[in-house]
Amino acid sequence: MADYFTHFSSLLDVGTPANAARALELYNTLAAENAAEDPPSEGFLVSIEPAHGGTALDAR
């Protein structure tokens, strides 16, 4: 049986480095709460993208 995967990537500009840090903090908090689910969801890898001045989040 074949396994099918969809790759998704998005760059989200949130305006300021402070907004990016807060958005990442919120995402990590929600991901930790989500980990308590049975089964936990896979989620995304989210990081602040320094190449865009630290105002963008890279979600994969």
PDBQT receptor file of N, H, CA, C and O in Angstrom, charges set to zero:
ATOM      1  N   MET A   1       0.846  -1.174   0.000  1.00  0.00    +0.000 N 
ATOM      2  CA  MET A   1       0.000   0.000   0.000  1.00  0.00    +0.000 C 
ATOM      3  C   MET A   1       0.890   1.236   0.000  1.00  0.00    +0.000 C 
ATOM      4  O   MET A   1       1.867   1.315   0.746  1.00  0.00    +0.000 OA
ATOM      5  N   ALA A   2       0.545   2.181  -0.832  1.00  0.00    +0.000 N 
ATOM      6  H   ALA A   2      -0.248   2.117  -1.438  1.00  0.00    +0.000 HD
ATOM      7  CA  ALA A   2       1.363   3.386  -0.981  1.00  0.00    +0.000 C 
ATOM      8  C   ALA A   2       1.052   4.401   0.114  1.00  0.00    +0.000 C 
ATOM      9  O   ALA A   2      -0.079   4.494   0.590  1.00  0.00    +0.000 OA
ATOM     10  N   ASP A   3       2.057   5.146   0.497  1.00  0.00    +0.000 N 
ATOM     11  H   ASP A   3       2.976   5.070   0.110  1.00  0.00    +0.000 HD
ATOM     12  CA  ASP A   3       1.896   6.265   1.419  1.00  0.00    +0.000 C 
ATOM     13  C   ASP A   3       1.953   7.556   0.613  1.00  0.00    +0.000 C 
ATOM     14  O   ASP A   3       2.850   7.747  -0.209  1.00  0.00    +0.000 OA
ATOM     15  N   TYR A   4       1.002   8.427   0.851  1.00  0.00    +0.000 N 
ATOM     16  H   TYR A   4       0.274   8.271   1.518  1.00  0.00    +0.000 HD
ATOM     17  CA  TYR A   4       0.962   9.702   0.146  1.00  0.00    +0.000 C 
ATOM     18  C   TYR A   4       1.163  10.825   1.144  1.00  0.00    +0.000 C 
ATOM     19  O   TYR A   4       0.569  10.821   2.222  1.00  0.00    +0.000 OA
ATOM     20  N   PHE A   5       1.998  11.781   0.787  1.00  0.00    +0.000 N 
ATOM     21  H   PHE A   5       2.481  11.784  -0.088  1.00  0.00    +0.000 HD
ATOM     22  CA  PHE A   5       2.289  12.907   1.645  1.00  0.00    +0.000 C 
ATOM     23  C   PHE A   5       2.104  14.199   0.863  1.00  0.00    +0.000 C 
ATOM     24  O   PHE A   5       2.438  14.276  -0.319  1.00  0.00    +0.000 OA
ATOM     25  N   THR A   6       1.580  15.190   1.518  1.00  0.00    +0.000 N 
ATOM     26  H   THR A   6       1.308  15.128   2.479  1.00  0.00    +0.000 HD
ATOM     27  CA  THR A   6       1.470  16.516   0.933  1.00  0.00    +0.000 C 
ATOM     28  C   THR A   6       2.420  17.422   1.702  1.00  0.00    +0.000 C 
ATOM     29  O   THR A   6       2.361  17.496   2.929  1.00  0.00    +0.000 OA
ATOM     30  N   HIS A   7       3.288  18.105   0.983  1.00  0.00    +0.000 N 
ATOM     31  H   HIS A   7       3.336  18.045  -0.014  1.00  0.00    +0.000 HD
ATOM     32  CA  HIS A   7       4.219  19.040   1.613  1.00  0.00    +0.000 C 
ATOM     33  C   HIS A   7       3.618  20.439   1.509  1.00  0.00    +0.000 C 
ATOM     34  O   HIS A   7       3.110  20.832   0.459  1.00  0.00    +0.000 OA
ATOM     35  N   PHE A   8       3.681  21.168   2.587  1.00  0.00    +0.000 N 
ATOM     36  H   PHE A   8       4.093  20.849   3.440  1.00  0.00    +0.000 HD
ATOM     37  CA  PHE A   8       3.119  22.509   2.647  1.00  0.00    +0.000 C 
ATOM     38  C   PHE A   8       4.147  23.423   3.287  1.00  0.00    +0.000 C 
ATOM     39  O   PHE A   8       4.787  23.065   4.276  1.00  0.00    +0.000 OA
ATOM     40  N   SER A   9       4.297  24.597   2.719  1.00  0.00    +0.000 N 
ATOM     41  H   SER A   9       3.777  24.888   1.916  1.00  0.00    +0.000 HD
ATOM     42  CA  SER A   9       5.195  25.585   3.297  1.00  0.00    +0.000 C 
ATOM     43  C   SER A   9       4.579  26.964   3.097  1.00  0.00    +0.000 C 
ATOM     44  O   SER A   9       4.005  27.254   2.048  1.00  0.00    +0.000 OA
ATOM     45  N   SER A  10       4.705  27.803   4.110  1.00  0.00    +0.000 N 
ATOM     46  H   SER A  10       5.171  27.568   4.962  1.00  0.00    +0.000 HD
ATOM     47  CA  SER A  10       4.149  29.143   4.028  1.00  0.00    +0.000 C 
ATOM     48  C   SER A  10       5.055  30.115   4.763  1.00  0.00    +0.000 C 
ATOM     49  O   SER A  10       5.619  29.778   5.804  1.00  0.00    +0.000 OA
ATOM     50  N   LEU A  11       5.196  31.302   4.233  1.00  0.00    +0.000 N 
ATOM     51  H   LEU A  11       4.738  31.576   3.387  1.00  0.00    +0.000 HD
ATOM     52  CA  LEU A  11       5.947  32.362   4.874  1.00  0.00    +0.000 C 
ATOM     53  C   LEU A  11       4.946  33.443   5.273  1.00  0.00    +0.000 C 
ATOM     54  O   LEU A  11       4.321  34.068   4.416  1.00  0.00    +0.000 OA
ATOM     55  N   LEU A  12       4.798  33.659   6.577  1.00  0.00    +0.000 N 
ATOM     56  H   LEU A  12       5.306  33.152   7.274  1.00  0.00    +0.000 HD
ATOM     57  CA  LEU A  12       3.804  34.591   7.090  1.00  0.00    +0.000 C 
ATOM     58  C   LEU A  12       4.492  35.825   7.664  1.00  0.00    +0.000 C 
ATOM     59  O   LEU A  12       5.175  35.740   8.685  1.00  0.00    +0.000 OA
ATOM     60  N   ASP A  13       4.314  36.968   7.011  1.00  0.00    +0.000 N 
ATOM     61  H   ASP A  13       3.760  37.036   6.181  1.00  0.00    +0.000 HD
ATOM     62  CA  ASP A  13       4.901  38.212   7.503  1.00  0.00    +0.000 C 
ATOM     63  C   ASP A  13       3.943  38.810   8.525  1.00  0.00    +0.000 C 
ATOM     64  O   ASP A  13       2.806  39.146   8.194  1.00  0.00    +0.000 OA
ATOM     65  N   VAL A  14       4.406  38.944   9.771  1.00  0.00    +0.000 N 
ATOM     66  H   VAL A  14       5.330  38.671  10.040  1.00  0.00    +0.000 HD
ATOM     67  CA  VAL A  14       3.560  39.457  10.855  1.00  0.00    +0.000 C 
ATOM     68  C   VAL A  14       3.907  40.897  11.240  1.00  0.00    +0.000 C 
ATOM     69  O   VAL A  14       3.397  41.413  12.234  1.00  0.00    +0.000 OA
ATOM     70  N   GLY A  15       4.760  41.537  10.467  1.00  0.00    +0.000 N 
ATOM     71  H   GLY A  15       5.175  41.117   9.659  1.00  0.00    +0.000 HD
ATOM     72  CA  GLY A  15       5.005  42.964  10.634  1.00  0.00    +0.000 C 
ATOM     73  C   GLY A  15       6.222  43.368  11.429  1.00  0.00    +0.000 C 
ATOM     74  O   GLY A  15       7.015  44.184  10.958  1.00  0.00    +0.000 OA
ATOM     75  N   THR A  16       6.397  42.823  12.627  1.00  0.00    +0.000 N 
ATOM     76  H   THR A  16       5.753  42.160  13.009  1.00  0.00    +0.000 HD
ATOM     77  CA  THR A  16       7.531  43.215  13.464  1.00  0.00    +0.000 C 
ATOM     78  C   THR A  16       8.152  41.976  14.103  1.00  0.00    +0.000 C 
ATOM     79  O   THR A  16       7.492  40.945  14.231  1.00  0.00    +0.000 OA
ATOM     80  N   PRO A  17       9.427  42.076  14.509  1.00  0.00    +0.000 N 
ATOM     81  CA  PRO A  17      10.055  40.956  15.214  1.00  0.00    +0.000 C 
ATOM     82  C   PRO A  17       9.317  40.596  16.512  1.00  0.00    +0.000 C 
ATOM     83  O   PRO A  17       9.256  39.424  16.882  1.00  0.00    +0.000 OA
ATOM     84  N   ALA A  18       8.759  41.595  17.201  1.00  0.00    +0.000 N 
ATOM     85  H   ALA A  18       8.809  42.548  16.901  1.00  0.00    +0.000 HD
ATOM     86  CA  ALA A  18       8.008  41.325  18.437  1.00  0.00    +0.000 C 
ATOM     87  C   ALA A  18       6.753  40.507  18.138  1.00  0.00    +0.000 C 
ATOM     88  O   ALA A  18       6.413  39.593  18.890  1.00  0.00    +0.000 OA
ATOM     89  N   ASN A  19       6.064  40.832  17.040  1.00  0.00    +0.000 N 
ATOM     90  H   ASN A  19       6.340  41.574  16.429  1.00  0.00    +0.000 HD
ATOM     91  CA  ASN A  19       4.887  40.053  16.642  1.00  0.00    +0.000 C 
ATOM     92  C   ASN A  19       5.282  38.624  16.297  1.00  0.00    +0.000 C 
ATOM     93  O   ASN A  19       4.571  37.682  16.647  1.00  0.00    +0.000 OA
ATOM     94  N   ALA A  20       6.403  38.457  15.620  1.00  0.00    +0.000 N 
ATOM     95  H   ALA A  20       6.980  39.222  15.336  1.00  0.00    +0.000 HD
ATOM     96  CA  ALA A  20       6.873  37.121  15.244  1.00  0.00    +0.000 C 
ATOM     97  C   ALA A  20       7.186  36.304  16.487  1.00  0.00    +0.000 C 
ATOM     98  O   ALA A  20       6.833  35.127  16.558  1.00  0.00    +0.000 OA
ATOM     99  N   ALA A  21       7.841  36.912  17.464  1.00  0.00    +0.000 N 
ATOM    100  H   ALA A  21       8.127  37.868  17.406  1.00  0.00    +0.000 HD
ATOM    101  CA  ALA A  21       8.180  36.202  18.698  1.00  0.00    +0.000 C 
ATOM    102  C   ALA A  21       6.906  35.807  19.446  1.00  0.00    +0.000 C 
ATOM    103  O   ALA A  21       6.812  34.691  19.958  1.00  0.00    +0.000 OA
ATOM    104  N   ARG A  22       5.935  36.703  19.513  1.00  0.00    +0.000 N 
ATOM    105  H   ARG A  22       6.011  37.609  19.097  1.00  0.00    +0.000 HD
ATOM    106  CA  ARG A  22       4.677  36.403  20.205  1.00  0.00    +0.000 C 
ATOM    107  C   ARG A  22       3.893  35.317  19.474  1.00  0.00    +0.000 C 
ATOM    108  O   ARG A  22       3.320  34.432  20.109  1.00  0.00    +0.000 OA
ATOM    109  N   ALA A  23       3.866  35.378  18.152  1.00  0.00    +0.000 N 
ATOM    110  H   ALA A  23       4.332  36.097  17.636  1.00  0.00    +0.000 HD
ATOM    111  CA  ALA A  23       3.158  34.358  17.372  1.00  0.00    +0.000 C 
ATOM    112  C   ALA A  23       3.802  32.989  17.566  1.00  0.00    +0.000 C 
ATOM    113  O   ALA A  23       3.097  31.987  17.687  1.00  0.00    +0.000 OA
ATOM    114  N   LEU A  24       5.117  32.935  17.596  1.00  0.00    +0.000 N 
ATOM    115  H   LEU A  24       5.690  33.748  17.498  1.00  0.00    +0.000 HD
ATOM    116  CA  LEU A  24       5.812  31.668  17.817  1.00  0.00    +0.000 C 
ATOM    117  C   LEU A  24       5.539  31.143  19.221  1.00  0.00    +0.000 C 
ATOM    118  O   LEU A  24       5.364  29.940  19.414  1.00  0.00    +0.000 OA
ATOM    119  N   GLU A  25       5.503  32.040  20.197  1.00  0.00    +0.000 N 
ATOM    120  H   GLU A  25       5.645  33.017  20.041  1.00  0.00    +0.000 HD
ATOM    121  CA  GLU A  25       5.182  31.657  21.575  1.00  0.00    +0.000 C 
ATOM    122  C   GLU A  25       3.764  31.068  21.658  1.00  0.00    +0.000 C 
ATOM    123  O   GLU A  25       3.554  30.039  22.300  1.00  0.00    +0.000 OA
ATOM    124  N   LEU A  26       2.801  31.722  21.010  1.00  0.00    +0.000 N 
ATOM    125  H   LEU A  26       2.972  32.558  20.488  1.00  0.00    +0.000 HD
ATOM    126  CA  LEU A  26       1.428  31.221  20.995  1.00  0.00    +0.000 C 
ATOM    127  C   LEU A  26       1.346  29.858  20.320  1.00  0.00    +0.000 C 
ATOM    128  O   LEU A  26       0.664  28.959  20.810  1.00  0.00    +0.000 OA
ATOM    129  N   TYR A  27       2.040  29.707  19.199  1.00  0.00    +0.000 N 
ATOM    130  H   TYR A  27       2.594  30.437  18.801  1.00  0.00    +0.000 HD
ATOM    131  CA  TYR A  27       2.028  28.431  18.483  1.00  0.00    +0.000 C 
ATOM    132  C   TYR A  27       2.596  27.314  19.370  1.00  0.00    +0.000 C 
ATOM    133  O   TYR A  27       2.019  26.229  19.447  1.00  0.00    +0.000 OA
ATOM    134  N   ASN A  28       3.708  27.576  20.026  1.00  0.00    +0.000 N 
ATOM    135  H   ASN A  28       4.177  28.457  19.963  1.00  0.00    +0.000 HD
ATOM    136  CA  ASN A  28       4.316  26.554  20.877  1.00  0.00    +0.000 C 
ATOM    137  C   ASN A  28       3.415  26.178  22.056  1.00  0.00    +0.000 C 
ATOM    138  O   ASN A  28       3.353  25.011  22.444  1.00  0.00    +0.000 OA
ATOM    139  N   THR A  29       2.720  27.161  22.623  1.00  0.00    +0.000 N 
ATOM    140  H   THR A  29       2.771  28.109  22.308  1.00  0.00    +0.000 HD
ATOM    141  CA  THR A  29       1.782  26.884  23.714  1.00  0.00    +0.000 C 
ATOM    142  C   THR A  29       0.639  26.002  23.233  1.00  0.00    +0.000 C 
ATOM    143  O   THR A  29       0.285  25.026  23.894  1.00  0.00    +0.000 OA
ATOM    144  N   LEU A  30       0.065  26.338  22.089  1.00  0.00    +0.000 N 
ATOM    145  H   LEU A  30       0.352  27.131  21.552  1.00  0.00    +0.000 HD
ATOM    146  CA  LEU A  30      -1.027  25.533  21.554  1.00  0.00    +0.000 C 
ATOM    147  C   LEU A  30      -0.561  24.139  21.148  1.00  0.00    +0.000 C 
ATOM    148  O   LEU A  30      -1.303  23.170  21.312  1.00  0.00    +0.000 OA
ATOM    149  N   ALA A  31       0.659  24.024  20.619  1.00  0.00    +0.000 N 
ATOM    150  H   ALA A  31       1.261  24.811  20.486  1.00  0.00    +0.000 HD
ATOM    151  CA  ALA A  31       1.199  22.721  20.237  1.00  0.00    +0.000 C 
ATOM    152  C   ALA A  31       1.386  21.838  21.471  1.00  0.00    +0.000 C 
ATOM    153  O   ALA A  31       1.145  20.633  21.412  1.00  0.00    +0.000 OA
ATOM    154  N   ALA A  32       1.813  22.427  22.581  1.00  0.00    +0.000 N 
ATOM    155  H   ALA A  32       2.009  23.406  22.630  1.00  0.00    +0.000 HD
ATOM    156  CA  ALA A  32       1.987  21.662  23.816  1.00  0.00    +0.000 C 
ATOM    157  C   ALA A  32       0.633  21.173  24.336  1.00  0.00    +0.000 C 
ATOM    158  O   ALA A  32       0.522  20.040  24.806  1.00  0.00    +0.000 OA
ATOM    159  N   GLU A  33      -0.396  22.021  24.256  1.00  0.00    +0.000 N 
ATOM    160  H   GLU A  33      -0.306  22.941  23.874  1.00  0.00    +0.000 HD
ATOM    161  CA  GLU A  33      -1.736  21.605  24.658  1.00  0.00    +0.000 C 
ATOM    162  C   GLU A  33      -2.269  20.506  23.744  1.00  0.00    +0.000 C 
ATOM    163  O   GLU A  33      -2.954  19.586  24.192  1.00  0.00    +0.000 OA
ATOM    164  N   ASN A  34      -1.949  20.614  22.470  1.00  0.00    +0.000 N 
ATOM    165  H   ASN A  34      -1.392  21.361  22.106  1.00  0.00    +0.000 HD
ATOM    166  CA  ASN A  34      -2.389  19.639  21.474  1.00  0.00    +0.000 C 
ATOM    167  C   ASN A  34      -1.738  18.275  21.699  1.00  0.00    +0.000 C 
ATOM    168  O   ASN A  34      -2.324  17.248  21.355  1.00  0.00    +0.000 OA
ATOM    169  N   ALA A  35      -0.551  18.256  22.263  1.00  0.00    +0.000 N 
ATOM    170  H   ALA A  35      -0.076  19.090  22.542  1.00  0.00    +0.000 HD
ATOM    171  CA  ALA A  35       0.175  17.009  22.483  1.00  0.00    +0.000 C 
ATOM    172  C   ALA A  35      -0.549  16.108  23.476  1.00  0.00    +0.000 C 
ATOM    173  O   ALA A  35      -0.285  14.907  23.523  1.00  0.00    +0.000 OA
ATOM    174  N   ALA A  36      -1.454  16.667  24.266  1.00  0.00    +0.000 N 
ATOM    175  H   ALA A  36      -1.669  17.643  24.228  1.00  0.00    +0.000 HD
ATOM    176  CA  ALA A  36      -2.198  15.883  25.242  1.00  0.00    +0.000 C 
ATOM    177  C   ALA A  36      -3.350  15.112  24.592  1.00  0.00    +0.000 C 
ATOM    178  O   ALA A  36      -3.954  14.249  25.230  1.00  0.00    +0.000 OA
ATOM    179  N   GLU A  37      -3.656  15.415  23.335  1.00  0.00    +0.000 N 
ATOM    180  H   GLU A  37      -3.166  16.116  22.817  1.00  0.00    +0.000 HD
ATOM    181  CA  GLU A  37      -4.737  14.718  22.642  1.00  0.00    +0.000 C 
ATOM    182  C   GLU A  37      -4.338  13.275  22.351  1.00  0.00    +0.000 C 
ATOM    183  O   GLU A  37      -3.156  12.930  22.324  1.00  0.00    +0.000 OA
ATOM    184  N   ASP A  38      -5.339  12.456  22.136  1.00  0.00    +0.000 N 
ATOM    185  H   ASP A  38      -6.299  12.736  22.157  1.00  0.00    +0.000 HD
ATOM    186  CA  ASP A  38      -5.080  11.058  21.817  1.00  0.00    +0.000 C 
ATOM    187  C   ASP A  38      -5.744  10.724  20.494  1.00  0.00    +0.000 C 
ATOM    188  O   ASP A  38      -6.970  10.619  20.474  1.00  0.00    +0.000 OA
ATOM    189  N   PRO A  39      -5.047  10.550  19.406  1.00  0.00    +0.000 N 
ATOM    190  CA  PRO A  39      -3.613  10.716  19.216  1.00  0.00    +0.000 C 
ATOM    191  C   PRO A  39      -3.273  12.190  18.972  1.00  0.00    +0.000 C 
ATOM    192  O   PRO A  39      -4.118  12.945  18.492  1.00  0.00    +0.000 OA
ATOM    193  N   PRO A  40      -2.065  12.598  19.293  1.00  0.00    +0.000 N 
ATOM    194  CA  PRO A  40      -1.679  13.996  19.051  1.00  0.00    +0.000 C 
ATOM    195  C   PRO A  40      -1.568  14.270  17.547  1.00  0.00    +0.000 C 
ATOM    196  O   PRO A  40      -1.216  13.379  16.774  1.00  0.00    +0.000 OA
ATOM    197  N   SER A  41      -1.867  15.496  17.144  1.00  0.00    +0.000 N 
ATOM    198  H   SER A  41      -2.153  16.220  17.772  1.00  0.00    +0.000 HD
ATOM    199  CA  SER A  41      -1.737  15.859  15.734  1.00  0.00    +0.000 C 
ATOM    200  C   SER A  41      -0.276  16.103  15.400  1.00  0.00    +0.000 C 
ATOM    201  O   SER A  41       0.540  16.369  16.282  1.00  0.00    +0.000 OA
ATOM    202  N   GLU A  42       0.038  16.011  14.143  1.00  0.00    +0.000 N 
ATOM    203  H   GLU A  42      -0.625  15.794  13.426  1.00  0.00    +0.000 HD
ATOM    204  CA  GLU A  42       1.417  16.189  13.688  1.00  0.00    +0.000 C 
ATOM    205  C   GLU A  42       1.877  17.638  13.785  1.00  0.00    +0.000 C 
ATOM    206  O   GLU A  42       3.031  17.894  14.130  1.00  0.00    +0.000 OA
ATOM    207  N   GLY A  43       0.999  18.584  13.486  1.00  0.00    +0.000 N 
ATOM    208  H   GLY A  43       0.063  18.376  13.205  1.00  0.00    +0.000 HD
ATOM    209  CA  GLY A  43       1.372  19.998  13.566  1.00  0.00    +0.000 C 
ATOM    210  C   GLY A  43       2.319  20.429  12.470  1.00  0.00    +0.000 C 
ATOM    211  O   GLY A  43       2.508  19.710  11.488  1.00  0.00    +0.000 OA
ATOM    212  N   PHE A  44       2.911  21.587  12.627  1.00  0.00    +0.000 N 
ATOM    213  H   PHE A  44       2.758  22.171  13.424  1.00  0.00    +0.000 HD
ATOM    214  CA  PHE A  44       3.847  22.166  11.677  1.00  0.00    +0.000 C 
ATOM    215  C   PHE A  44       5.158  22.460  12.396  1.00  0.00    +0.000 C 
ATOM    216  O   PHE A  44       5.203  22.558  13.622  1.00  0.00    +0.000 OA
ATOM    217  N   LEU A  45       6.214  22.597  11.619  1.00  0.00    +0.000 N 
ATOM    218  H   LEU A  45       6.178  22.517  10.622  1.00  0.00    +0.000 HD
ATOM    219  CA  LEU A  45       7.465  23.139  12.133  1.00  0.00    +0.000 C 
ATOM    220  C   LEU A  45       7.416  24.629  11.851  1.00  0.00    +0.000 C 
ATOM    221  O   LEU A  45       7.345  25.040  10.693  1.00  0.00    +0.000 OA
ATOM    222  N   VAL A  46       7.453  25.437  12.891  1.00  0.00    +0.000 N 
ATOM    223  H   VAL A  46       7.511  25.103  13.832  1.00  0.00    +0.000 HD
ATOM    224  CA  VAL A  46       7.346  26.891  12.738  1.00  0.00    +0.000 C 
ATOM    225  C   VAL A  46       8.598  27.531  13.299  1.00  0.00    +0.000 C 
ATOM    226  O   VAL A  46       9.049  27.186  14.392  1.00  0.00    +0.000 OA
ATOM    227  N   SER A  47       9.165  28.476  12.538  1.00  0.00    +0.000 N 
ATOM    228  H   SER A  47       8.799  28.756  11.651  1.00  0.00    +0.000 HD
ATOM    229  CA  SER A  47      10.359  29.181  12.987  1.00  0.00    +0.000 C 
ATOM    230  C   SER A  47      10.329  30.613  12.479  1.00  0.00    +0.000 C 
ATOM    231  O   SER A  47       9.634  30.927  11.513  1.00  0.00    +0.000 OA
ATOM    232  N   ILE A  48      11.087  31.475  13.137  1.00  0.00    +0.000 N 
ATOM    233  H   ILE A  48      11.652  31.220  13.922  1.00  0.00    +0.000 HD
ATOM    234  CA  ILE A  48      11.236  32.862  12.688  1.00  0.00    +0.000 C 
ATOM    235  C   ILE A  48      12.298  32.864  11.602  1.00  0.00    +0.000 C 
ATOM    236  O   ILE A  48      13.369  32.280  11.768  1.00  0.00    +0.000 OA
ATOM    237  N   GLU A  49      11.998  33.522  10.493  1.00  0.00    +0.000 N 
ATOM    238  H   GLU A  49      11.128  33.997  10.359  1.00  0.00    +0.000 HD
ATOM    239  CA  GLU A  49      12.890  33.532   9.338  1.00  0.00    +0.000 C 
ATOM    240  C   GLU A  49      13.776  34.780   9.384  1.00  0.00    +0.000 C 
ATOM    241  O   GLU A  49      13.311  35.873   9.062  1.00  0.00    +0.000 OA
ATOM    242  N   PRO A  50      15.062  34.632   9.786  1.00  0.00    +0.000 N 
ATOM    243  CA  PRO A  50      15.944  35.800   9.903  1.00  0.00    +0.000 C 
ATOM    244  C   PRO A  50      16.258  36.469   8.563  1.00  0.00    +0.000 C 
ATOM    245  O   PRO A  50      16.598  37.652   8.532  1.00  0.00    +0.000 OA
ATOM    246  N   ALA A  51      16.152  35.743   7.476  1.00  0.00    +0.000 N 
ATOM    247  H   ALA A  51      15.876  34.782   7.501  1.00  0.00    +0.000 HD
ATOM    248  CA  ALA A  51      16.449  36.324   6.168  1.00  0.00    +0.000 C 
ATOM    249  C   ALA A  51      15.446  37.415   5.785  1.00  0.00    +0.000 C 
ATOM    250  O   ALA A  51      15.717  38.212   4.887  1.00  0.00    +0.000 OA
ATOM    251  N   HIS A  52      14.310  37.458   6.447  1.00  0.00    +0.000 N 
ATOM    252  H   HIS A  52      14.090  36.811   7.177  1.00  0.00    +0.000 HD
ATOM    253  CA  HIS A  52      13.291  38.472   6.169  1.00  0.00    +0.000 C 
ATOM    254  C   HIS A  52      13.192  39.487   7.299  1.00  0.00    +0.000 C 
ATOM    255  O   HIS A  52      12.124  40.049   7.542  1.00  0.00    +0.000 OA
ATOM    256  N   GLY A  53      14.291  39.721   7.983  1.00  0.00    +0.000 N 
ATOM    257  H   GLY A  53      15.159  39.265   7.786  1.00  0.00    +0.000 HD
ATOM    258  CA  GLY A  53      14.345  40.742   9.018  1.00  0.00    +0.000 C 
ATOM    259  C   GLY A  53      13.715  40.306  10.345  1.00  0.00    +0.000 C 
ATOM    260  O   GLY A  53      13.492  41.135  11.227  1.00  0.00    +0.000 OA
ATOM    261  N   GLY A  54      13.433  39.024  10.487  1.00  0.00    +0.000 N 
ATOM    262  H   GLY A  54      13.615  38.351   9.770  1.00  0.00    +0.000 HD
ATOM    263  CA  GLY A  54      12.843  38.533  11.729  1.00  0.00    +0.000 C 
ATOM    264  C   GLY A  54      11.375  38.854  11.882  1.00  0.00    +0.000 C 
ATOM    265  O   GLY A  54      10.813  38.682  12.963  1.00  0.00    +0.000 OA
ATOM    266  N   THR A  55      10.727  39.331  10.789  1.00  0.00    +0.000 N 
ATOM    267  H   THR A  55      11.184  39.471   9.911  1.00  0.00    +0.000 HD
ATOM    268  CA  THR A  55       9.306  39.679  10.874  1.00  0.00    +0.000 C 
ATOM    269  C   THR A  55       8.410  38.609  10.264  1.00  0.00    +0.000 C 
ATOM    270  O   THR A  55       7.189  38.766  10.237  1.00  0.00    +0.000 OA
ATOM    271  N   ALA A  56       9.008  37.508   9.767  1.00  0.00    +0.000 N 
ATOM    272  H   ALA A  56      10.000  37.380   9.789  1.00  0.00    +0.000 HD
ATOM    273  CA  ALA A  56       8.229  36.475   9.091  1.00  0.00    +0.000 C 
ATOM    274  C   ALA A  56       8.387  35.135   9.776  1.00  0.00    +0.000 C 
ATOM    275  O   ALA A  56       9.456  34.804  10.287  1.00  0.00    +0.000 OA
ATOM    276  N   LEU A  57       7.300  34.360   9.779  1.00  0.00    +0.000 N 
ATOM    277  H   LEU A  57       6.432  34.628   9.364  1.00  0.00    +0.000 HD
ATOM    278  CA  LEU A  57       7.326  32.993  10.296  1.00  0.00    +0.000 C 
ATOM    279  C   LEU A  57       7.319  32.030   9.122  1.00  0.00    +0.000 C 
ATOM    280  O   LEU A  57       6.560  32.203   8.168  1.00  0.00    +0.000 OA
ATOM    281  N   ASP A  58       8.154  31.031   9.197  1.00  0.00    +0.000 N 
ATOM    282  H   ASP A  58       8.770  30.891   9.971  1.00  0.00    +0.000 HD
ATOM    283  CA  ASP A  58       8.218  29.984   8.195  1.00  0.00    +0.000 C 
ATOM    284  C   ASP A  58       7.501  28.773   8.771  1.00  0.00    +0.000 C 
ATOM    285  O   ASP A  58       7.948  28.202   9.765  1.00  0.00    +0.000 OA
ATOM    286  N   ALA A  59       6.396  28.377   8.157  1.00  0.00    +0.000 N 
ATOM    287  H   ALA A  59       6.033  28.841   7.349  1.00  0.00    +0.000 HD
ATOM    288  CA  ALA A  59       5.621  27.216   8.621  1.00  0.00    +0.000 C 
ATOM    289  C   ALA A  59       5.727  26.111   7.583  1.00  0.00    +0.000 C 
ATOM    290  O   ALA A  59       5.431  26.314   6.406  1.00  0.00    +0.000 OA
ATOM    291  N   ARG A  60       6.151  24.946   8.034  1.00  0.00    +0.000 N 
ATOM    292  H   ARG A  60       6.392  24.781   8.991  1.00  0.00    +0.000 HD
ATOM    293  CA  ARG A  60       6.272  23.774   7.146  1.00  0.00    +0.000 C 
ATOM    294  C   ARG A  60       5.578  22.613   7.755  1.00  0.00    +0.000 C 
ATOM    295  O   ARG A  60       5.559  21.528   7.172  1.00  0.00    +0.000 OA
TER     296      ARG A  60
